[in-house]
Amino acid sequence: MTTRSGSLDGPGVKVPCDSEGGVVSLRVSRVDGQIRITTPTIWNRTTWTVEQACELRDVLDAALRGRA
């Protein structure tokens, strides 16, 4: 799938997921030395396919390692 695009700096990287309302995305960014995850829904109502979870893992790993 690999639909992520952009840099973790600035607006961040969008990662797709599914919610009760349909397909949405969250955004992972680095702000002031912190990793920020912005999501339009609450976590326990967000579902992830294995592929989407792998993509989120890759984005978070990049954020932790300081890569774009």
PDB file of N, CA, C and O in Angstrom:
ATOM      1  N   MET A   1       0.815  -1.182   0.000  1.00  0.00           N
ATOM      2  CA  MET A   1       0.000   0.000   0.000  1.00  0.00           C
ATOM      3  C   MET A   1       0.865   1.255   0.000  1.00  0.00           C
ATOM      4  O   MET A   1       0.720   2.057  -0.923  1.00  0.00           O
ATOM      5  N   THR A   2       1.715   1.476   0.922  1.00  0.00           N
ATOM      6  CA  THR A   2       2.650   2.586   1.009  1.00  0.00           C
ATOM      7  C   THR A   2       2.121   3.864   0.358  1.00  0.00           C
ATOM      8  O   THR A   2       2.575   4.275  -0.710  1.00  0.00           O
ATOM      9  N   THR A   3       1.153   4.475   1.028  1.00  0.00           N
ATOM     10  CA  THR A   3       0.593   5.719   0.524  1.00  0.00           C
ATOM     11  C   THR A   3       1.147   6.926   1.265  1.00  0.00           C
ATOM     12  O   THR A   3       0.767   8.063   0.986  1.00  0.00           O
ATOM     13  N   ARG A   4       2.033   6.681   2.197  1.00  0.00           N
ATOM     14  CA  ARG A   4       2.534   7.820   2.963  1.00  0.00           C
ATOM     15  C   ARG A   4       3.400   8.700   2.079  1.00  0.00           C
ATOM     16  O   ARG A   4       4.100   8.242   1.176  1.00  0.00           O
ATOM     17  N   SER A   5       3.316   9.961   2.380  1.00  0.00           N
ATOM     18  CA  SER A   5       4.122  10.899   1.623  1.00  0.00           C
ATOM     19  C   SER A   5       4.448  12.073   2.521  1.00  0.00           C
ATOM     20  O   SER A   5       3.729  12.362   3.476  1.00  0.00           O
ATOM     21  N   GLY A   6       5.527  12.735   2.207  1.00  0.00           N
ATOM     22  CA  GLY A   6       5.897  13.912   2.959  1.00  0.00           C
ATOM     23  C   GLY A   6       6.972  13.643   3.981  1.00  0.00           C
ATOM     24  O   GLY A   6       7.528  12.548   4.071  1.00  0.00           O
ATOM     25  N   SER A   7       7.245  14.678   4.748  1.00  0.00           N
ATOM     26  CA  SER A   7       8.289  14.649   5.754  1.00  0.00           C
ATOM     27  C   SER A   7       7.654  14.687   7.130  1.00  0.00           C
ATOM     28  O   SER A   7       6.558  15.220   7.302  1.00  0.00           O
ATOM     29  N   LEU A   8       8.351  14.114   8.119  1.00  0.00           N
ATOM     30  CA  LEU A   8       7.853  14.168   9.484  1.00  0.00           C
ATOM     31  C   LEU A   8       7.937  15.584  10.043  1.00  0.00           C
ATOM     32  O   LEU A   8       7.246  15.909  11.009  1.00  0.00           O
ATOM     33  N   ASP A   9       8.771  16.426   9.449  1.00  0.00           N
ATOM     34  CA  ASP A   9       8.838  17.823   9.854  1.00  0.00           C
ATOM     35  C   ASP A   9       7.705  18.576   9.174  1.00  0.00           C
ATOM     36  O   ASP A   9       7.170  18.113   8.167  1.00  0.00           O
ATOM     37  N   GLY A  10       7.340  19.718   9.708  1.00  0.00           N
ATOM     38  CA  GLY A  10       6.245  20.490   9.123  1.00  0.00           C
ATOM     39  C   GLY A  10       4.916  19.815   9.397  1.00  0.00           C
ATOM     40  O   GLY A  10       4.644  19.420  10.531  1.00  0.00           O
ATOM     41  N   PRO A  11       4.077  19.677   8.367  1.00  0.00           N
ATOM     42  CA  PRO A  11       2.746  19.109   8.608  1.00  0.00           C
ATOM     43  C   PRO A  11       2.768  17.621   8.947  1.00  0.00           C
ATOM     44  O   PRO A  11       1.807  17.117   9.529  1.00  0.00           O
ATOM     45  N   GLY A  12       3.826  16.912   8.601  1.00  0.00           N
ATOM     46  CA  GLY A  12       3.931  15.504   8.953  1.00  0.00           C
ATOM     47  C   GLY A  12       3.554  14.553   7.833  1.00  0.00           C
ATOM     48  O   GLY A  12       3.397  14.954   6.680  1.00  0.00           O
ATOM     49  N   VAL A  13       3.411  13.286   8.194  1.00  0.00           N
ATOM     50  CA  VAL A  13       3.123  12.207   7.248  1.00  0.00           C
ATOM     51  C   VAL A  13       1.737  11.655   7.538  1.00  0.00           C
ATOM     52  O   VAL A  13       1.424  11.339   8.686  1.00  0.00           O
ATOM     53  N   LYS A  14       0.901  11.536   6.507  1.00  0.00           N
ATOM     54  CA  LYS A  14      -0.432  10.954   6.655  1.00  0.00           C
ATOM     55  C   LYS A  14      -0.339   9.432   6.536  1.00  0.00           C
ATOM     56  O   LYS A  14       0.350   8.903   5.663  1.00  0.00           O
ATOM     57  N   VAL A  15      -1.052   8.736   7.438  1.00  0.00           N
ATOM     58  CA  VAL A  15      -1.100   7.279   7.415  1.00  0.00           C
ATOM     59  C   VAL A  15      -2.572   6.877   7.421  1.00  0.00           C
ATOM     60  O   VAL A  15      -3.306   7.273   8.327  1.00  0.00           O
ATOM     61  N   PRO A  16      -3.028   6.098   6.427  1.00  0.00           N
ATOM     62  CA  PRO A  16      -4.444   5.736   6.347  1.00  0.00           C
ATOM     63  C   PRO A  16      -4.844   4.718   7.405  1.00  0.00           C
ATOM     64  O   PRO A  16      -4.045   3.872   7.808  1.00  0.00           O
ATOM     65  N   CYS A  17      -6.100   4.814   7.850  1.00  0.00           N
ATOM     66  CA  CYS A  17      -6.696   3.829   8.747  1.00  0.00           C
ATOM     67  C   CYS A  17      -8.204   3.859   8.508  1.00  0.00           C
ATOM     68  O   CYS A  17      -8.689   4.659   7.708  1.00  0.00           O
ATOM     69  N   ASP A  18      -8.934   3.009   9.183  1.00  0.00           N
ATOM     70  CA  ASP A  18     -10.382   2.940   9.027  1.00  0.00           C
ATOM     71  C   ASP A  18     -11.049   3.307  10.348  1.00  0.00           C
ATOM     72  O   ASP A  18     -10.542   2.974  11.420  1.00  0.00           O
ATOM     73  N   SER A  19     -12.185   3.991  10.268  1.00  0.00           N
ATOM     74  CA  SER A  19     -12.955   4.314  11.464  1.00  0.00           C
ATOM     75  C   SER A  19     -14.397   3.925  11.215  1.00  0.00           C
ATOM     76  O   SER A  19     -14.742   3.437  10.139  1.00  0.00           O
ATOM     77  N   GLU A  20     -15.237   4.140  12.212  1.00  0.00           N
ATOM     78  CA  GLU A  20     -16.655   3.830  12.046  1.00  0.00           C
ATOM     79  C   GLU A  20     -17.260   4.619  10.882  1.00  0.00           C
ATOM     80  O   GLU A  20     -18.237   4.185  10.272  1.00  0.00           O
ATOM     81  N   GLY A  21     -16.672   5.777  10.581  1.00  0.00           N
ATOM     82  CA  GLY A  21     -17.182   6.611   9.502  1.00  0.00           C
ATOM     83  C   GLY A  21     -16.589   6.294   8.141  1.00  0.00           C
ATOM     84  O   GLY A  21     -16.986   6.892   7.141  1.00  0.00           O
ATOM     85  N   GLY A  22     -15.643   5.361   8.085  1.00  0.00           N
ATOM     86  CA  GLY A  22     -15.019   5.004   6.819  1.00  0.00           C
ATOM     87  C   GLY A  22     -13.518   5.194   6.863  1.00  0.00           C
ATOM     88  O   GLY A  22     -12.913   5.200   7.934  1.00  0.00           O
ATOM     89  N   VAL A  23     -12.926   5.349   5.704  1.00  0.00           N
ATOM     90  CA  VAL A  23     -11.476   5.497   5.597  1.00  0.00           C
ATOM     91  C   VAL A  23     -11.094   6.912   6.017  1.00  0.00           C
ATOM     92  O   VAL A  23     -11.651   7.891   5.520  1.00  0.00           O
ATOM     93  N   VAL A  24     -10.143   7.007   6.931  1.00  0.00           N
ATOM     94  CA  VAL A  24      -9.618   8.290   7.394  1.00  0.00           C
ATOM     95  C   VAL A  24      -8.105   8.187   7.393  1.00  0.00           C
ATOM     96  O   VAL A  24      -7.557   7.194   6.916  1.00  0.00           O
ATOM     97  N   SER A  25      -7.431   9.178   7.909  1.00  0.00           N
ATOM     98  CA  SER A  25      -5.990   9.071   8.071  1.00  0.00           C
ATOM     99  C   SER A  25      -5.585   9.845   9.301  1.00  0.00           C
ATOM    100  O   SER A  25      -6.266  10.777   9.729  1.00  0.00           O
ATOM    101  N   LEU A  26      -4.468   9.441   9.858  1.00  0.00           N
ATOM    102  CA  LEU A  26      -3.894  10.201  10.945  1.00  0.00           C
ATOM    103  C   LEU A  26      -2.610  10.814  10.438  1.00  0.00           C
ATOM    104  O   LEU A  26      -2.123  10.450   9.367  1.00  0.00           O
ATOM    105  N   ARG A  27      -2.064  11.729  11.189  1.00  0.00           N
ATOM    106  CA  ARG A  27      -0.852  12.417  10.778  1.00  0.00           C
ATOM    107  C   ARG A  27       0.180  12.273  11.877  1.00  0.00           C
ATOM    108  O   ARG A  27      -0.106  12.539  13.045  1.00  0.00           O
ATOM    109  N   VAL A  28       1.387  11.849  11.504  1.00  0.00           N
ATOM    110  CA  VAL A  28       2.512  11.728  12.428  1.00  0.00           C
ATOM    111  C   VAL A  28       3.512  12.815  12.067  1.00  0.00           C
ATOM    112  O   VAL A  28       3.913  12.943  10.910  1.00  0.00           O
ATOM    113  N   SER A  29       3.916  13.605  13.076  1.00  0.00           N
ATOM    114  CA  SER A  29       4.871  14.683  12.820  1.00  0.00           C
ATOM    115  C   SER A  29       5.810  14.835  14.012  1.00  0.00           C
ATOM    116  O   SER A  29       5.529  14.365  15.115  1.00  0.00           O
ATOM    117  N   ARG A  30       6.933  15.504  13.759  1.00  0.00           N
ATOM    118  CA  ARG A  30       7.879  15.860  14.824  1.00  0.00           C
ATOM    119  C   ARG A  30       7.704  17.335  15.102  1.00  0.00           C
ATOM    120  O   ARG A  30       7.831  18.162  14.199  1.00  0.00           O
ATOM    121  N   VAL A  31       7.410  17.674  16.357  1.00  0.00           N
ATOM    122  CA  VAL A  31       7.207  19.063  16.743  1.00  0.00           C
ATOM    123  C   VAL A  31       7.945  19.306  18.050  1.00  0.00           C
ATOM    124  O   VAL A  31       7.664  18.659  19.058  1.00  0.00           O
ATOM    125  N   ASP A  32       8.877  20.226  18.031  1.00  0.00           N
ATOM    126  CA  ASP A  32       9.624  20.593  19.236  1.00  0.00           C
ATOM    127  C   ASP A  32      10.208  19.379  19.959  1.00  0.00           C
ATOM    128  O   ASP A  32      10.120  19.281  21.183  1.00  0.00           O
ATOM    129  N   GLY A  33      10.795  18.470  19.213  1.00  0.00           N
ATOM    130  CA  GLY A  33      11.443  17.310  19.809  1.00  0.00           C
ATOM    131  C   GLY A  33      10.491  16.208  20.264  1.00  0.00           C
ATOM    132  O   GLY A  33      10.919  15.239  20.891  1.00  0.00           O
ATOM    133  N   GLN A  34       9.213  16.348  19.954  1.00  0.00           N
ATOM    134  CA  GLN A  34       8.234  15.329  20.316  1.00  0.00           C
ATOM    135  C   GLN A  34       7.616  14.738  19.059  1.00  0.00           C
ATOM    136  O   GLN A  34       7.590  15.376  18.006  1.00  0.00           O
ATOM    137  N   ILE A  35       7.117  13.512  19.181  1.00  0.00           N
ATOM    138  CA  ILE A  35       6.380  12.886  18.091  1.00  0.00           C
ATOM    139  C   ILE A  35       4.906  13.139  18.349  1.00  0.00           C
ATOM    140  O   ILE A  35       4.376  12.756  19.392  1.00  0.00           O
ATOM    141  N   ARG A  36       4.245  13.783  17.399  1.00  0.00           N
ATOM    142  CA  ARG A  36       2.835  14.111  17.557  1.00  0.00           C
ATOM    143  C   ARG A  36       2.018  13.243  16.609  1.00  0.00           C
ATOM    144  O   ARG A  36       2.341  13.123  15.427  1.00  0.00           O
ATOM    145  N   ILE A  37       0.959  12.640  17.138  1.00  0.00           N
ATOM    146  CA  ILE A  37       0.034  11.850  16.322  1.00  0.00           C
ATOM    147  C   ILE A  37      -1.322  12.533  16.389  1.00  0.00           C
ATOM    148  O   ILE A  37      -1.930  12.625  17.456  1.00  0.00           O
ATOM    149  N   THR A  38      -1.787  13.006  15.252  1.00  0.00           N
ATOM    150  CA  THR A  38      -3.076  13.680  15.178  1.00  0.00           C
ATOM    151  C   THR A  38      -4.048  12.745  14.482  1.00  0.00           C
ATOM    152  O   THR A  38      -3.778  12.284  13.373  1.00  0.00           O
ATOM    153  N   THR A  39      -5.174  12.460  15.118  1.00  0.00           N
ATOM    154  CA  THR A  39      -6.144  11.538  14.552  1.00  0.00           C
ATOM    155  C   THR A  39      -7.541  12.134  14.654  1.00  0.00           C
ATOM    156  O   THR A  39      -7.849  12.809  15.636  1.00  0.00           O
ATOM    157  N   PRO A  40      -8.394  11.897  13.655  1.00  0.00           N
ATOM    158  CA  PRO A  40      -9.743  12.447  13.681  1.00  0.00           C
ATOM    159  C   PRO A  40     -10.709  11.643  14.546  1.00  0.00           C
ATOM    160  O   PRO A  40     -11.867  12.033  14.697  1.00  0.00           O
ATOM    161  N   THR A  41     -10.266  10.551  15.105  1.00  0.00           N
ATOM    162  CA  THR A  41     -11.152   9.680  15.868  1.00  0.00           C
ATOM    163  C   THR A  41     -10.409   9.170  17.094  1.00  0.00           C
ATOM    164  O   THR A  41      -9.197   9.352  17.208  1.00  0.00           O
ATOM    165  N   ILE A  42     -11.122   8.538  18.002  1.00  0.00           N
ATOM    166  CA  ILE A  42     -10.458   8.001  19.188  1.00  0.00           C
ATOM    167  C   ILE A  42      -9.877   6.632  18.868  1.00  0.00           C
ATOM    168  O   ILE A  42     -10.418   5.893  18.046  1.00  0.00           O
ATOM    169  N   TRP A  43      -8.760   6.299  19.532  1.00  0.00           N
ATOM    170  CA  TRP A  43      -8.012   5.087  19.192  1.00  0.00           C
ATOM    171  C   TRP A  43      -8.830   3.811  19.247  1.00  0.00           C
ATOM    172  O   TRP A  43      -8.686   2.960  18.369  1.00  0.00           O
ATOM    173  N   ASN A  44      -9.678   3.649  20.242  1.00  0.00           N
ATOM    174  CA  ASN A  44     -10.374   2.365  20.341  1.00  0.00           C
ATOM    175  C   ASN A  44     -11.476   2.202  19.310  1.00  0.00           C
ATOM    176  O   ASN A  44     -12.098   1.142  19.238  1.00  0.00           O
ATOM    177  N   ARG A  45     -11.731   3.232  18.511  1.00  0.00           N
ATOM    178  CA  ARG A  45     -12.694   3.116  17.417  1.00  0.00           C
ATOM    179  C   ARG A  45     -12.008   3.171  16.063  1.00  0.00           C
ATOM    180  O   ARG A  45     -12.666   3.267  15.027  1.00  0.00           O
ATOM    181  N   THR A  46     -10.695   3.111  16.076  1.00  0.00           N
ATOM    182  CA  THR A  46      -9.916   3.094  14.846  1.00  0.00           C
ATOM    183  C   THR A  46      -9.431   1.666  14.626  1.00  0.00           C
ATOM    184  O   THR A  46      -8.873   1.048  15.532  1.00  0.00           O
ATOM    185  N   THR A  47      -9.646   1.151  13.432  1.00  0.00           N
ATOM    186  CA  THR A  47      -9.182  -0.202  13.137  1.00  0.00           C
ATOM    187  C   THR A  47      -8.082  -0.132  12.091  1.00  0.00           C
ATOM    188  O   THR A  47      -8.042   0.780  11.266  1.00  0.00           O
ATOM    189  N   TRP A  48      -7.192  -1.111  12.143  1.00  0.00           N
ATOM    190  CA  TRP A  48      -6.026  -1.126  11.267  1.00  0.00           C
ATOM    191  C   TRP A  48      -5.935  -2.478  10.588  1.00  0.00           C
ATOM    192  O   TRP A  48      -6.057  -3.515  11.241  1.00  0.00           O
ATOM    193  N   THR A  49      -5.724  -2.472   9.284  1.00  0.00           N
ATOM    194  CA  THR A  49      -5.364  -3.722   8.621  1.00  0.00           C
ATOM    195  C   THR A  49      -3.904  -3.994   8.989  1.00  0.00           C
ATOM    196  O   THR A  49      -3.214  -3.102   9.483  1.00  0.00           O
ATOM    197  N   VAL A  50      -3.442  -5.193   8.757  1.00  0.00           N
ATOM    198  CA  VAL A  50      -2.042  -5.513   9.035  1.00  0.00           C
ATOM    199  C   VAL A  50      -1.138  -4.604   8.204  1.00  0.00           C
ATOM    200  O   VAL A  50      -0.117  -4.123   8.696  1.00  0.00           O
ATOM    201  N   GLU A  51      -1.506  -4.374   6.966  1.00  0.00           N
ATOM    202  CA  GLU A  51      -0.712  -3.517   6.084  1.00  0.00           C
ATOM    203  C   GLU A  51      -0.661  -2.079   6.603  1.00  0.00           C
ATOM    204  O   GLU A  51       0.396  -1.449   6.589  1.00  0.00           O
ATOM    205  N   GLN A  52      -1.803  -1.561   7.062  1.00  0.00           N
ATOM    206  CA  GLN A  52      -1.839  -0.206   7.605  1.00  0.00           C
ATOM    207  C   GLN A  52      -1.019  -0.111   8.893  1.00  0.00           C
ATOM    208  O   GLN A  52      -0.312   0.874   9.106  1.00  0.00           O
ATOM    209  N   ALA A  53      -1.112  -1.126   9.748  1.00  0.00           N
ATOM    210  CA  ALA A  53      -0.340  -1.133  10.991  1.00  0.00           C
ATOM    211  C   ALA A  53       1.155  -1.166  10.697  1.00  0.00           C
ATOM    212  O   ALA A  53       1.938  -0.515  11.389  1.00  0.00           O
ATOM    213  N   CYS A  54       1.553  -1.914   9.683  1.00  0.00           N
ATOM    214  CA  CYS A  54       2.972  -1.945   9.288  1.00  0.00           C
ATOM    215  C   CYS A  54       3.422  -0.574   8.804  1.00  0.00           C
ATOM    216  O   CYS A  54       4.533  -0.138   9.106  1.00  0.00           O
ATOM    217  N   GLU A  55       2.565   0.100   8.057  1.00  0.00           N
ATOM    218  CA  GLU A  55       2.903   1.432   7.569  1.00  0.00           C
ATOM    219  C   GLU A  55       3.045   2.405   8.739  1.00  0.00           C
ATOM    220  O   GLU A  55       3.977   3.209   8.764  1.00  0.00           O
ATOM    221  N   LEU A  56       2.132   2.339   9.704  1.00  0.00           N
ATOM    222  CA  LEU A  56       2.231   3.186  10.888  1.00  0.00           C
ATOM    223  C   LEU A  56       3.515   2.880  11.654  1.00  0.00           C
ATOM    224  O   LEU A  56       4.195   3.799  12.110  1.00  0.00           O
ATOM    225  N   ARG A  57       3.848   1.613  11.798  1.00  0.00           N
ATOM    226  CA  ARG A  57       5.092   1.217  12.468  1.00  0.00           C
ATOM    227  C   ARG A  57       6.293   1.843  11.773  1.00  0.00           C
ATOM    228  O   ARG A  57       7.191   2.364  12.434  1.00  0.00           O
ATOM    229  N   ASP A  58       6.314   1.795  10.446  1.00  0.00           N
ATOM    230  CA  ASP A  58       7.436   2.359   9.691  1.00  0.00           C
ATOM    231  C   ASP A  58       7.547   3.871   9.887  1.00  0.00           C
ATOM    232  O   ASP A  58       8.647   4.405  10.028  1.00  0.00           O
ATOM    233  N   VAL A  59       6.402   4.556   9.895  1.00  0.00           N
ATOM    234  CA  VAL A  59       6.426   6.003  10.087  1.00  0.00           C
ATOM    235  C   VAL A  59       6.891   6.344  11.495  1.00  0.00           C
ATOM    236  O   VAL A  59       7.705   7.251  11.673  1.00  0.00           O
ATOM    237  N   LEU A  60       6.384   5.627  12.502  1.00  0.00           N
ATOM    238  CA  LEU A  60       6.827   5.886  13.875  1.00  0.00           C
ATOM    239  C   LEU A  60       8.298   5.559  14.053  1.00  0.00           C
ATOM    240  O   LEU A  60       9.010   6.280  14.752  1.00  0.00           O
ATOM    241  N   ASP A  61       8.761   4.493  13.438  1.00  0.00           N
ATOM    242  CA  ASP A  61      10.171   4.143  13.510  1.00  0.00           C
ATOM    243  C   ASP A  61      11.037   5.266  12.911  1.00  0.00           C
ATOM    244  O   ASP A  61      12.073   5.626  13.469  1.00  0.00           O
ATOM    245  N   ALA A  62      10.597   5.810  11.771  1.00  0.00           N
ATOM    246  CA  ALA A  62      11.328   6.901  11.152  1.00  0.00           C
ATOM    247  C   ALA A  62      11.345   8.122  12.066  1.00  0.00           C
ATOM    248  O   ALA A  62      12.362   8.808  12.172  1.00  0.00           O
ATOM    249  N   ALA A  63      10.224   8.391  12.724  1.00  0.00           N
ATOM    250  CA  ALA A  63      10.158   9.534  13.636  1.00  0.00           C
ATOM    251  C   ALA A  63      11.105   9.332  14.827  1.00  0.00           C
ATOM    252  O   ALA A  63      11.799  10.261  15.240  1.00  0.00           O
ATOM    253  N   LEU A  64      11.127   8.136  15.361  1.00  0.00           N
ATOM    254  CA  LEU A  64      12.016   7.842  16.497  1.00  0.00           C
ATOM    255  C   LEU A  64      13.483   7.920  16.120  1.00  0.00           C
ATOM    256  O   LEU A  64      14.320   8.314  16.933  1.00  0.00           O
ATOM    257  N   ARG A  65      13.788   7.553  14.916  1.00  0.00           N
ATOM    258  CA  ARG A  65      15.183   7.559  14.448  1.00  0.00           C
ATOM    259  C   ARG A  65      15.588   8.921  13.877  1.00  0.00           C
ATOM    260  O   ARG A  65      16.754   9.136  13.547  1.00  0.00           O
ATOM    261  N   GLY A  66      14.625   9.835  13.762  1.00  0.00           N
ATOM    262  CA  GLY A  66      14.944  11.166  13.269  1.00  0.00           C
ATOM    263  C   GLY A  66      15.077  11.271  11.766  1.00  0.00           C
ATOM    264  O   GLY A  66      15.697  12.201  11.250  1.00  0.00           O
ATOM    265  N   ARG A  67      14.483  10.301  11.055  1.00  0.00           N
ATOM    266  CA  ARG A  67      14.502  10.338   9.587  1.00  0.00           C
ATOM    267  C   ARG A  67      13.232  10.963   9.075  1.00  0.00           C
ATOM    268  O   ARG A  67      12.225  11.024   9.780  1.00  0.00           O
ATOM    269  N   ALA A  68      13.283  11.425   7.850  1.00  0.00           N
ATOM    270  CA  ALA A  68      12.069  11.977   7.232  1.00  0.00           C
ATOM    271  C   ALA A  68      11.269  10.885   6.575  1.00  0.00           C
ATOM    272  O   ALA A  68      10.213  11.153   6.001  1.00  0.00           O
TER     273      ALA A  68
END
